[in-house]
Amino acid sequence: MNAGRTDVSTDSADEPSEAPGNRTERTAGIGSGALLGVAMGVGNALSYVFVLVLTRALGTAGFGAYSALITLGIVLVIPAGAFQVIIARRWADEEARTSGLVAAAGTGVALTGLTCLLAAPIGDIFHLDGVAATVAMSLMLLPMTLTGAFQGMLLGAERLGRLSTLYVLTAATRLLGAFVCLAIDANVTQVFVAMAIAAWLTAAYGWWACRDLAATTRRHSPSLLAEMARSNSTLAAFTALTNVDVLLVRHFLDEHTSGGYGLASTFGRAMCWGTQFIALLVVPRLSRQGSSMIWRAAALVVGIGAIAAAVVAIDADALVRLIGGTAFDGFGTLVLACIALGTLWALAQLWLFSQMADDDTTLGKVAWLAVAVELVVGWLWWHDSAEQIIGLAAGCAALVVLVGVVRTRRHAVTQLESEEDLLVTDRT
């Protein structure tokens, strides 16, 4: 994802006066933090341009197949995000510090091999022509998992200049690949070959950016995989919750509808990921400011969702036509429904992150239950239209939000009663 600076050798954020081992004890400069924020914003913008280009390259049927396979890929590379979080956290403890490259490589190879073995049934479920597209998609998994480890090292060592470049480069190489696919009138398999090449180019830069860090740390820690499984179940549940709908649509509905839904769902995911900063920046303050903080954060999410819906409602069909072309005419109503669904996902994300901040996995288990319900009910009954699948997904997301709300209210009441008891004790 990039248009940013690539000359990291002169980046002040990457040239600390301290030794690398002391980097995690030093607060990153405001300029470096701003650079990272800008880089993530540029990366997201390039990702939406990528979708715009790819819809024209593939058309509705091809984009539907792409959406289903890339959604499966997103689920499969959940470990990449986990490696980033855990490796970055471990840099705070010099004794536990590791590059995680052995574990990341092993995980990436295992995911690639498993996907190739299951390529035939995956092709049947998603109505693909053979196994080639699935195999091509699997070639992305190893470099993406390694990139997660590289991001973790750079984040933990506060090499924010290089990390910013890596984020932007991820989107930029994919966008370049999309333009190539548009030029050659590529099919779905060729698109994933281009995406795999882009992923390997990004991983190559990640290796270069981390070469000095990896040389000074252990490449393997036996406890890393166990920690990843233990600490990131909630994150995995949320990722699954926000992707089941596309898989159901691709399997049960026609190719044209699945392509239109793939485009419409992009708006829902933009609503979800675009408000993630609220969970990341606001929710960690809950321990200091109490449950009132999460209500204000939730109100902000709902407000953003309402504004997005109002803007799109002005002429949803024209917006869809602008992004996807005339082949996607008629999917404006689905865009509005997906924005509503994305708002529910964003609220679920808010409460899940708040539970993670308290090291509480209860709501994560509820999210896994919601995923199971969505899969079973969607597979057996509610799959006759895109509207049914959206309704099911919204109901499952609402379940997570409702349980989160109830738990927050209970926690607030318990906290209030404890404070009242303390006051009574002090008076006596």
PAMARSE-979220 format. One record per residue (C-alpha): x, z, y. Coordinates in steps of 0.5 Angstrom, whole numbers, plus 2048, in hexadecimal, padded with zeros to 3 digits. Layout:
<sites>
[[X,Z,Y]]
...
</sites>
This chain:
<sites>
[[800,800,800]]
[[805,7FE,806]]
[[807,7FB,80C]]
[[80B,801,80E]]
[[812,802,80F]]
[[817,801,809]]
[[81E,803,80C]]
[[81D,80A,809]]
[[825,80B,80A]]
[[824,80C,811]]
[[81E,810,811]]
[[81F,817,814]]
[[81A,81A,80F]]
[[81E,818,809]]
[[825,81B,80C]]
[[825,822,80C]]
[[82A,826,80E]]
[[829,82B,808]]
[[82B,82A,801]]
[[825,827,7FD]]
[[824,82D,7F9]]
[[822,831,800]]
[[81D,82B,802]]
[[817,82E,7FF]]
[[818,835,803]]
[[818,831,80A]]
[[812,82F,80D]]
[[811,827,80E]]
[[811,825,816]]
[[80B,823,819]]
[[80E,81C,81A]]
[[80F,81B,812]]
[[808,81E,811]]
[[805,819,816]]
[[808,813,813]]
[[806,815,80C]]
[[7FF,816,80E]]
[[7FF,80F,812]]
[[802,80C,80B]]
[[7FC,80E,807]]
[[7F8,80B,80C]]
[[7FB,805,80C]]
[[7FB,805,805]]
[[7F4,806,804]]
[[7F2,800,80A]]
[[7F7,7FC,805]]
[[7F3,7FE,7FF]]
[[7EC,7FB,802]]
[[7EF,7F5,805]]
[[7F2,7F4,7FD]]
[[7EA,7F5,7FB]]
[[7E8,7F0,800]]
[[7ED,7EB,7FE]]
[[7EC,7EC,7F6]]
[[7E4,7EB,7F7]]
[[7E6,7E4,7F9]]
[[7EB,7E3,7F4]]
[[7E7,7E5,7EE]]
[[7DF,7E4,7F0]]
[[7DA,7E9,7EE]]
[[7DB,7E8,7E6]]
[[7E2,7E8,7E7]]
[[7E2,7EE,7EC]]
[[7DE,7F2,7E7]]
[[7E2,7F1,7E1]]
[[7E8,7F3,7E6]]
[[7E4,7F9,7E8]]
[[7E3,7FC,7E1]]
[[7EA,7FB,7DF]]
[[7ED,7FE,7E5]]
[[7E8,804,7E5]]
[[7EB,805,7DE]]
[[7F2,805,7E0]]
[[7F0,80A,7E6]]
[[7EE,80F,7E0]]
[[7F4,80D,7DC]]
[[7F9,80F,7E2]]
[[7F6,816,7E3]]
[[7FD,818,7E1]]
[[800,815,7E6]]
[[7FD,819,7EB]]
[[7FE,81F,7E7]]
[[805,81E,7E7]]
[[806,81D,7EE]]
[[802,824,7F0]]
[[806,828,7EA]]
[[80D,825,7EC]]
[[80C,826,7F3]]
[[80A,82D,7F2]]
[[810,82E,7ED]]
[[815,82D,7F3]]
[[813,833,7F6]]
[[817,837,7F0]]
[[81E,834,7EF]]
[[81E,837,7E8]]
[[818,833,7E6]]
[[81A,82D,7EA]]
[[819,826,7E6]]
[[818,81F,7E7]]
[[813,81E,7E2]]
[[816,817,7E0]]
[[816,818,7D8]]
[[80F,81B,7D8]]
[[80C,816,7DD]]
[[810,810,7D9]]
[[80D,813,7D2]]
[[806,814,7D5]]
[[806,80D,7D8]]
[[809,809,7D2]]
[[803,80D,7CE]]
[[7FE,80B,7D2]]
[[800,804,7D2]]
[[801,804,7CA]]
[[7FA,807,7CA]]
[[7F6,802,7CE]]
[[7FA,7FC,7CB]]
[[7F7,7FF,7C4]]
[[7F0,800,7C7]]
[[7F0,7F9,7CA]]
[[7EB,7F6,7C6]]
[[7E6,7FB,7C6]]
[[7E7,7FC,7CE]]
[[7E6,7F4,7CE]]
[[7DF,7F5,7CA]]
[[7DD,7FA,7CF]]
[[7DE,7F7,7D5]]
[[7DC,7F0,7D3]]
[[7E3,7ED,7D4]]
[[7E6,7E6,7D1]]
[[7EB,7E9,7CC]]
[[7F0,7EF,7CD]]
[[7F5,7EB,7D2]]
[[7F2,7EF,7D8]]
[[7F2,7F6,7D5]]
[[7F9,7F5,7D3]]
[[7FB,7F2,7DA]]
[[7F8,7F8,7DD]]
[[7FC,7FD,7D8]]
[[802,7FA,7DB]]
[[801,7FE,7E1]]
[[800,805,7DE]]
[[808,807,7DD]]
[[80A,805,7E4]]
[[804,808,7E7]]
[[806,80F,7E3]]
[[80D,80E,7E5]]
[[80B,80D,7EC]]
[[807,814,7EC]]
[[80D,817,7EA]]
[[811,814,7EF]]
[[80C,816,7F4]]
[[80C,81D,7F2]]
[[814,81E,7F3]]
[[814,81B,7FA]]
[[80E,81F,7FC]]
[[811,825,7F9]]
[[818,824,7FC]]
[[814,822,803]]
[[817,81B,803]]
[[811,819,807]]
[[814,813,80A]]
[[815,810,803]]
[[80F,812,800]]
[[80B,80F,806]]
[[80E,808,804]]
[[80C,809,7FD]]
[[805,80A,7FF]]
[[805,804,803]]
[[809,800,7FF]]
[[804,801,7F9]]
[[7FE,7FE,7FD]]
[[803,7F9,800]]
[[805,7F6,7F9]]
[[7FE,7F6,7F6]]
[[7FB,7F2,7FC]]
[[801,7ED,7FC]]
[[7FF,7EC,7F5]]
[[7F8,7EB,7F7]]
[[7FA,7E6,7FB]]
[[7FE,7E2,7F6]]
[[7F8,7E3,7F1]]
[[7F3,7E0,7F7]]
[[7F8,7DA,7F8]]
[[7F9,7D8,7F0]]
[[7F1,7D9,7EF]]
[[7F3,7DF,7EA]]
[[7EF,7E2,7E4]]
[[7EE,7E9,7E3]]
[[7F4,7E9,7DE]]
[[7F9,7E6,7E3]]
[[7F6,7EB,7E8]]
[[7F8,7F1,7E4]]
[[7FF,7ED,7E2]]
[[800,7ED,7EA]]
[[7FE,7F4,7EB]]
[[803,7F6,7E5]]
[[809,7F3,7E9]]
[[807,7F6,7EF]]
[[807,7FD,7EC]]
[[80E,7FC,7E9]]
[[810,7FA,7F0]]
[[80D,800,7F3]]
[[810,804,7ED]]
[[817,801,7EE]]
[[817,803,7F5]]
[[815,80A,7F3]]
[[81B,80A,7EE]]
[[820,808,7F4]]
[[81C,80D,7F9]]
[[81D,813,7F4]]
[[824,811,7F1]]
[[828,817,7F4]]
[[822,81C,7F3]]
[[822,81A,7EB]]
[[829,81B,7EB]]
[[829,822,7ED]]
[[823,824,7E8]]
[[821,825,7E1]]
[[81E,81F,7DF]]
[[81A,823,7DA]]
[[816,829,7D9]]
[[812,82B,7D3]]
[[80D,82F,7D7]]
[[80B,829,7DB]]
[[806,826,7D7]]
[[803,82C,7D5]]
[[802,82E,7DD]]
[[800,827,7DE]]
[[7FA,828,7D9]]
[[7F8,82F,7DB]]
[[7F9,82E,7E3]]
[[7F5,827,7E4]]
[[7EF,828,7DF]]
[[7EB,828,7E6]]
[[7EE,822,7E9]]
[[7ED,81E,7E3]]
[[7E6,820,7E2]]
[[7E5,81E,7EA]]
[[7E8,817,7E8]]
[[7E4,816,7E2]]
[[7DD,818,7E6]]
[[7DF,813,7EB]]
[[7E0,80D,7E7]]
[[7DB,80D,7E1]]
[[7D6,809,7E5]]
[[7DA,803,7E5]]
[[7DB,803,7DE]]
[[7D4,804,7DC]]
[[7D2,7FE,7E1]]
[[7D7,7FA,7DE]]
[[7D5,7FB,7D7]]
[[7CE,7FB,7D8]]
[[7CC,7F6,7DD]]
[[7CE,7EF,7DF]]
[[7D4,7EC,7E1]]
[[7D1,7EA,7E8]]
[[7CE,7F1,7E9]]
[[7D5,7F5,7E7]]
[[7D9,7F1,7EC]]
[[7D4,7F2,7F2]]
[[7D4,7FA,7EF]]
[[7DB,7FA,7EF]]
[[7DC,7F8,7F6]]
[[7D6,7FD,7F8]]
[[7D9,802,7F5]]
[[7DF,801,7F9]]
[[7DB,804,7FF]]
[[7DA,80A,7FB]]
[[7E1,80B,7F9]]
[[7E3,80A,800]]
[[7DE,810,802]]
[[7E1,814,7FD]]
[[7E8,813,7FE]]
[[7E8,812,805]]
[[7E5,819,806]]
[[7EB,81C,801]]
[[7EF,81F,807]]
[[7E9,824,809]]
[[7EA,827,802]]
[[7F2,827,802]]
[[7F2,829,809]]
[[7EC,82E,80A]]
[[7EB,831,803]]
[[7F2,834,802]]
[[7F0,839,808]]
[[7EA,83C,805]]
[[7EE,842,802]]
[[7EF,843,80A]]
[[7E8,841,80D]]
[[7E3,843,808]]
[[7DE,83F,805]]
[[7DB,83C,80C]]
[[7E1,837,80C]]
[[7DE,834,806]]
[[7D7,833,809]]
[[7DA,830,80F]]
[[7DE,82B,80B]]
[[7D8,829,807]]
[[7D4,828,80E]]
[[7DA,824,810]]
[[7DA,820,80A]]
[[7D2,81F,80A]]
[[7D3,81D,811]]
[[7D8,817,810]]
[[7D4,815,80A]]
[[7CE,814,80F]]
[[7D2,810,814]]
[[7D5,80C,80F]]
[[7CE,80A,80C]]
[[7CB,809,813]]
[[7D0,804,815]]
[[7D0,800,80E]]
[[7C8,800,80F]]
[[7C8,7FC,815]]
[[7C9,7F6,811]]
[[7CC,7F8,80A]]
[[7CB,7F1,807]]
[[7CF,7EE,80C]]
[[7D5,7F3,80B]]
[[7D5,7F1,804]]
[[7D5,7EA,805]]
[[7DB,7EB,80A]]
[[7DF,7EF,805]]
[[7DD,7EB,7FE]]
[[7DB,7E4,801]]
[[7D4,7E1,7FF]]
[[7D5,7E2,7F8]]
[[7D3,7EA,7F9]]
[[7CD,7E8,7FD]]
[[7C7,7ED,7FB]]
[[7CB,7F4,7FA]]
[[7CA,7F7,801]]
[[7C5,7FC,7FE]]
[[7CA,7FE,7F9]]
[[7CF,7FF,7FE]]
[[7CB,804,801]]
[[7C9,808,7FB]]
[[7D1,808,7F9]]
[[7D2,80B,800]]
[[7CD,811,7FE]]
[[7D0,812,7F7]]
[[7D7,812,7FB]]
[[7D5,817,7FF]]
[[7D3,81B,7F9]]
[[7DA,81A,7F6]]
[[7DD,81C,7FC]]
[[7D9,823,7FC]]
[[7DB,824,7F5]]
[[7E2,823,7F7]]
[[7E2,828,7FC]]
[[7DF,82D,7F7]]
[[7E3,82C,7F2]]
[[7EA,82C,7F6]]
[[7E7,833,7F9]]
[[7E7,835,7F2]]
[[7EE,832,7F0]]
[[7F0,836,7F6]]
[[7EE,83D,7F3]]
[[7F1,83B,7EC]]
[[7EA,83B,7E9]]
[[7E8,835,7E4]]
[[7E1,837,7E3]]
[[7DE,831,7E8]]
[[7E3,82C,7E5]]
[[7E0,82E,7DE]]
[[7D9,82C,7E1]]
[[7DC,826,7E4]]
[[7DE,824,7DC]]
[[7D7,826,7DA]]
[[7D4,821,7E0]]
[[7D9,81C,7DD]]
[[7D6,81D,7D6]]
[[7CF,81D,7D8]]
[[7D0,816,7DC]]
[[7D3,813,7D6]]
[[7CE,815,7D1]]
[[7C8,814,7D5]]
[[7CB,80D,7D8]]
[[7CD,80A,7D2]]
[[7C6,80C,7CE]]
[[7C1,80C,7D3]]
[[7C2,80A,7DB]]
[[7C6,804,7DB]]
[[7C1,7FF,7DD]]
[[7C2,7FE,7E4]]
[[7C8,7FF,7E9]]
[[7C3,804,7ED]]
[[7C2,808,7E6]]
[[7C9,809,7E5]]
[[7CA,80B,7EC]]
[[7C5,810,7EC]]
[[7C8,813,7E6]]
[[7CF,813,7E9]]
[[7CC,816,7EF]]
[[7C8,81B,7EB]]
[[7CE,81D,7E7]]
[[7D2,81E,7EE]]
[[7CC,822,7F1]]
[[7CD,827,7EB]]
[[7D4,828,7EC]]
[[7D2,829,7F4]]
[[7CD,82E,7F2]]
[[7D1,832,7ED]]
[[7D6,833,7F3]]
[[7D1,835,7F8]]
[[7CE,83A,7F4]]
[[7D5,83D,7F2]]
[[7D7,83D,7F9]]
[[7D1,841,7FB]]
[[7D2,846,7F6]]
[[7D9,847,7F8]]
[[7D7,848,7FF]]
[[7D1,84D,7FD]]
[[7D6,851,7F8]]
[[7DC,851,7FE]]
[[7D6,853,803]]
[[7D4,859,7FE]]
[[7DC,85B,7FD]]
[[7DD,85B,804]]
[[7D6,85F,805]]
[[7D9,864,800]]
[[7DF,865,803]]
[[7DC,867,80A]]
[[7D8,86C,806]]
[[7DE,86F,803]]
[[7E2,86F,809]]
[[7DC,873,80D]]
[[7DC,878,807]]
</sites>
